[in-house]
Amino acid sequence: MSALREAQEVVAVALKIAPDDIKADDSITTYGKLDSVSFERLVLEIEERLDRKVRAVDFLNMKTVQDLADYLEKQRAG
């Protein structure tokens, strides 16, 4: 699975929308407000996929779905 597809699926789980509706250059908040509950779902989904804890602060500078994809790819490589 590509990092972009995985990022689309993570955002889809967090915001409860279809992954196929999510584009790489979309803001993570395009499809709904990323409130504390959906943010927690986002972090938990990433931790589950990476099988390790992640720091919530790592997500503060992410703006787009592609930013999230780049993060996932970097975490898998490192």
Secondary structure, 3 states (H helix, E strand, C coil): CCHHHHHHHHHHHHHCCCHHHCCCCCECCCCCCCCHHHHHHHHHHHHHHHCCCCCHHHHCCCCEHHHHHHHHHHHHHC
